[in-house]
Amino acid sequence: MMEKSLGLLFYLKPAKNDQGEQRFVYLRIRVNGKANEISTKRKWSTTRWNASTNRATGSKKDAKHLVCF
């Protein structure tokens, strides 16, 4: 039987010409070792992002609904 894997990772990625605090939220999808990344087309503040858990911090409504498409 063939083993299959799936991985999802949300992360912040700065725009090439943007030096501000806001970053775009990207999603990296890995299926059987092959990765693709897509933009969620949303921006999020770096001060409200937990890099170790790769998700938004806080209990406000905007943090809970950040990646709802």
C-alpha positions as CSV (number, residue, x, y, z in Angstrom):
1,M,0.0,0.0,0.0
2,M,1.3,3.5,-0.9
3,E,1.7,6.0,1.9
4,K,0.2,9.4,1.4
5,S,0.8,12.6,3.2
6,L,-0.7,16.1,3.4
7,G,0.6,19.2,5.1
8,L,-0.8,22.7,5.4
9,L,1.3,25.7,6.6
10,F,0.2,29.3,6.9
11,Y,2.9,31.9,7.0
12,L,3.5,35.7,6.4
13,K,5.4,36.8,3.4
14,P,6.4,40.4,2.7
15,A,5.8,42.1,-0.6
16,K,9.0,42.9,-2.6
17,N,8.5,46.6,-2.3
18,D,6.7,46.8,1.1
19,Q,8.7,47.5,4.2
20,G,5.7,48.1,6.5
21,E,4.3,46.0,9.4
22,Q,1.6,44.3,7.2
23,R,2.4,41.1,5.4
24,F,0.5,38.9,3.0
25,V,-0.8,35.5,4.4
26,Y,0.3,32.6,2.3
27,L,-0.7,28.9,2.4
28,R,1.8,26.2,1.6
29,I,0.3,22.8,0.7
30,R,2.4,19.7,0.6
31,V,1.0,16.6,-1.0
32,N,3.2,13.5,-1.0
33,G,6.3,15.7,-0.7
34,K,5.4,18.1,-3.5
35,A,4.8,21.7,-2.4
36,N,2.7,24.5,-3.8
37,E,2.0,27.9,-2.3
38,I,-0.9,30.2,-2.8
39,S,-1.8,33.6,-1.4
40,T,-5.0,34.1,0.7
41,K,-5.0,37.7,-0.6
42,R,-5.2,39.0,2.9
43,K,-2.8,41.1,5.0
44,W,-1.9,40.6,8.6
45,S,0.2,42.5,11.1
46,T,3.5,40.9,12.2
47,T,2.9,41.9,15.8
48,R,-0.3,39.8,15.9
49,W,1.2,36.7,14.3
50,N,2.8,33.8,16.3
51,A,5.6,32.5,14.2
52,S,6.1,29.3,16.2
53,T,2.6,28.1,15.7
54,N,2.1,29.8,12.3
55,R,-1.2,31.4,13.1
56,A,-2.8,34.7,14.2
57,T,-2.8,35.5,17.9
58,G,-5.7,36.9,19.8
59,S,-9.3,36.1,20.4
60,K,-10.9,38.9,18.4
61,K,-13.3,38.0,15.5
62,D,-10.8,39.1,12.8
63,A,-8.2,36.7,14.1
64,K,-10.6,33.8,14.2
65,H,-11.8,34.5,10.7
66,L,-8.5,35.4,9.1
67,V,-8.2,32.5,6.7
68,C,-11.9,31.8,6.1
69,F,-12.3,32.0,2.4
